[in-house]
Amino acid sequence: MERRTIGATALRAQAVGLGCMPMSWAYTTSQQVGEESLRALHTALDHGTTLLDTADMYGPFTNELLLGRVLKERRADVVLSTKVGLLTGEQHIVANGRPGYVRRACDASLRRLQTDVIDLYQLHRADPEVPVEETWGAMAELVTAGKVRALGVCAMDPWARRPPGRQTRPHAAVLEQLRRVQQVFPVSAVQAELSVWAPEALEDLAPWCAARGIGLLAAMPLGQGFLTGTLTTGGGFEPDDVRARHPRFTAEMMAANQPVVAGLRRVAARHGDATPAQVALAWLLAQGPQVIPVPGTKKARWARENARAAALRLTDADLAEIAGLPRARGSWD
């Protein structure tokens, strides 16, 4: 299995990671079965996946507890990534970047994960009430203390804090934040949405990471399931599923974006038993050695399929066809 380096640290992970959020939060609650999720985790590790990505807010806390059951047995097989900086309540999510909170949250995550060190500790969101340098400084102290090996930043909204009516590049605010924290302590990884139907990070964030040897963790690399071709148009979602409120998951937009999936199917057909999901992941791997897609799942069969995508090599013709696919649409377009 191909391994990729995460930043300038000694962290090396298999080319396709595993996002653990769907096991405990945000997607199809009725199917969040602990034993099935455990099977998915073990299956991913058995097939060479090493990077497991979670956060303290997933659940909240239950996702880290779930991973802790696996880490207790297989810590040596895992590059462990978790996040800090968001608190979730009944109806809202708020940022907390106070240094004291960061230190307490790290200790709590270590207990839940049943480990003495976190390989990659990511700032989930910056707290607008706390200078990001203070939050990052507290996280850097955790590295010095031996509780964390490397630090990362989540950059999930490319248009965050864009002034109304002003045209700015995607991730402009994120890049400014990264420049600020980089002066305090090295950034090893940036996690951002990146996929065939959400390629904005390739415009500015990916080149910035590549130029500095920083890993880019591609979140939602399968378009929240759409690029797998397994979702039924107009099938609907459970009320607490984040896709129930997403502009690209209305019945109209799912139908309008089927040409994207059809293109991935055509490419997959040229590679024997490859699937659209594997093509979408292989496309990401072809964007540069710093890119590590982190597809989320709670099913063992999808964890197995995703891990095997690391062996798929797309041709120049494949990449050209994918580049020529129509731009994905949402109800905001």
N, C-alpha and C positions, 0 to 999 in steps of 0.2 A: 504494500500500500504506500502511495506517495505521502510524504510528510512535508509540511510547510512550517516555516518559522514564523512565530508571532512576535514581531518587533525585534529589537536588538537584544532581547533576553535569551535565555537558554530554552524557552518554551518551544517545543516542536509538537505539532498535532497532525493527525491524519487529515487529508485534504478536505474531507466532508465531516462537519461536526453534527451535533444533535441538539436542537432547541427543545427544552423540557417544559416550557410554559403550557402547551396544550394539555399536559397531563393533569394540571391542577387549576387552570385559570383561563378565562376568556373564550374558550372554544367548546361548544357542545358539552355542557356540564353533565348531561345524562350518560355520556360515554366515558367519563373520567373515573375509570375503575383502577384502583391501586394495583391489583395483581397484574392486570394487563399492561399497565405502565411499567411495572418492574420487568416484565418479559421484554418490553420494548427496549429498556435500558440495557439489559443483559444481551439481547440480540445485537444491538448496535455495537457493544464492546466486543462481542464474539466475532463480528465481521470487520473489525479493525478500527472502528470509530474510537477516537480518544477524547475529543473536546466535547464536554457536556456543559451546556449553558443554562443557567437558572438565574433567579433573583429572589431577594427576601420578600418582595411584595407579591410574588406569585402564590396565590392561595387566599390570604397572605400566609407565608411561612411553610405551608404544607408541601410545596414543591421541594424546598430544601430538606425537609424531613424525609421525603420520599427518596431523594438522592442519597441521603445519609445512610439509608439501609443498604444501598448498593456499594457506597464508598467504604463502608465498614468491612466489606469482603474484598473489594477490588480497587482500592485506592491507587495502587501502582499502575493500573491500566488507564488512569484518567488524567486528562488536563482539565482542571476544574475552574470554571468561570461562574462567578455570581456578581450581583450588583447591589448597590446601596444608593439611597438618596430619594426614594419615593415611599410615601405612606399611603395606604388605601383604607378608605372607610366605607360606609354603607353606600353613599352616593357620590363620592368624590375621591380624587387623588391629589395629594399635595407633596411638594418637594421639601426636603429637610437636608440642608447641607451644613448644619452646625457641626463644628469639629467634635464636640463631646458626643453628639449623637452618632457620628460616623464611627467613633471608637467603640461605642456600646454595640452598635449594629454589627460590626465585624465580629466581636466576641460572640454575639448571639448566633450569627451565621455559622461560625466554627462549631459551636455546640450542636446545632441542628444537623450540620453536614457530617458530624462525627469525624472531623479531621483537625489537624493542628496547623494547617497552612492552606490558603487559597492561592491557586496558581495565577489567576487573573481576576482582579477586583475592579469592577467597572462603575463609574459614576453614571447612574441611571438617568438623572436629569440634574442640571444645575439649579440651585435654589436662588431665585431672584432677590431674596432678602440677604444673602450671604455672598461676599466676594468669592468667586470660584477659586481664587488662589488659596483662600483659607481652607475650603473644603479639600482641595487637592493636597495641600500641605499636610492635613490630618491623614489623608490616605497614604501619603509618602512616609509618614511616621510608622504606619503599619508595616511597610516594607522593611524599614530599618529594624523594627521589632521582630521580624521574622514571621509575622502572621500572614503576610502576603508576598508573592514573588514579583508580580508585575501589575501595572495599572492600565486601565482602558477607559474610554469615554463612549457613551451611547449618543448617537446623533440621529434619532429616528425621524425627526420632522425637518425636511430640507428647507422649509420656508419659515422656520421659527423666527418670531420677532421681526418679520419684514414690515417696514413702515407702510401704512395704507397707501395704495396707489403708486408706490415706488417700485420700479423694476430693479430687482437685485438677482444675483446669481443664486442658484440653490446652494444651501449649506454655507452661505456667507457668514451668518452669525455663528455657526458651529466652528468654522475655520478660525474666526477671531478668538473664540473660546479656547480652541486647541493651541493657538499661538501663546495665549496667556498661561495656560497650565504647563506647557512645554518648558517655559522658563523656570518653573518651580521644580519639576521632576519629569523624567522622560515618559512620554506616552508610548505604550507598547502596542495598543490596539484601538481601533475605532470600530464601533458596531453601527451599521446603518442599513436601512432598507435598500436592497439591490436585487433586481431580478429582470427577466426579459420584459416584464410589463411595468417596471419601475426602475429605469436605468439612470436616474438623475445623478446618482453618486459617481458615475463614470465621468461626468463633466468636470468636476472639481475636486471632490473628496478623494477619489481613487488616485489621481495623479499626485495629490499632496502626500498621501500615505506612501506611495511608491518611491517618491523622491527622498523620503526620510527613513525608509526601511521599517515602516509601521504596518502591522497587520490590519487588514480590513475584513471584519466579520460581516458577511452578507446576511442580514436578517430578512425574514419572509422571502426566501429565495424562490419559493414556489407560489408566490402570489397568494398567500393565505389559502392554499389548496386549489386555486383556480387553474394554475398551470399544469396540474396533474391530469386534467381531463376527466376527473372522477366526480365532479360536482354536477348535479342536475340543474339545468336552467329553470328558474322559477320554483325550485324545490323548497325554498324557504330555509330559515335557520331558527334555532331555539331563541327565545327572547333575550337571553343573557349572552348569546354569542356575538362577539364584536362585529361580525360580518352582517348581522341583521341591520346595522345602522351605517354600513359602509356604502358610499356612492357607487362603487364598482360592482356591488353584489345585488343590485336590484335586478329583477328578471329581465328588464329591458337591456341593461348594460351587460349582463352576463351573455345574453344572446348576441349583442353587438360585438363582443370581444372574442367570440368563438373562432374567428380567423387566426388569432394568435395561437390558440391550442392546436388548430388544424395544421399550422406550420410546424409546430413542434412534433406532431404526429408524423408528418411527412419525413422529417429528418430522422426520427426514431426508426421508421420503417427501413431506412437504408442501413441500419446497424442491427439487423437481426431481431433479437427479442428486447431491445431497448425500449424504454417507455418515455412519454413526454416529460415526466418529472426528471428522469435521468438526463435527458437532453438539456433541460433548463439548468440543471446543476452543472453539467459539463460545460455549458456556455459560460457560466460564472468562473469556473476554474481556468478557462481560456483567457480571461481578462487580465491575468497577471499572477505571478507566484505569491503575491501578498494577500490574495483573496481566498478566504475560507468560508464557503456557504454553511449556514447553520439552519437547516430545515427542521421545523418542529413537527413532532408527531407523538401520538400516544399508542400507536399500533406497532407490533413487532414486524409485521410484513412490510410496512412502509419504512421502518428503520433499516431493515435489510436491503430493500430496494435503493434507498438513498445512499447507503454506504457503498453499494456496488457502482454507483455513478462515478466514483473516483477513477475507475478503470476505463471509462468511456472517453475516447479521443475523437473530437469532431474535426472534420476536414475543413479546408478553406472554403469549399463550396457550401458546407453546412453552415459555417459562420456567416457567410454572405447571405444565405437564404434567411437566417434568423434576423440579420441586420435589416433585411428588406420587409419584415413583417409590419403590418399596420400598427400605428401607435395605439396603445390601449386607451380606452375611453372610460370616463366616469360621468355621473350625472351632473358634475360641475362643468363639463366640457360643452 
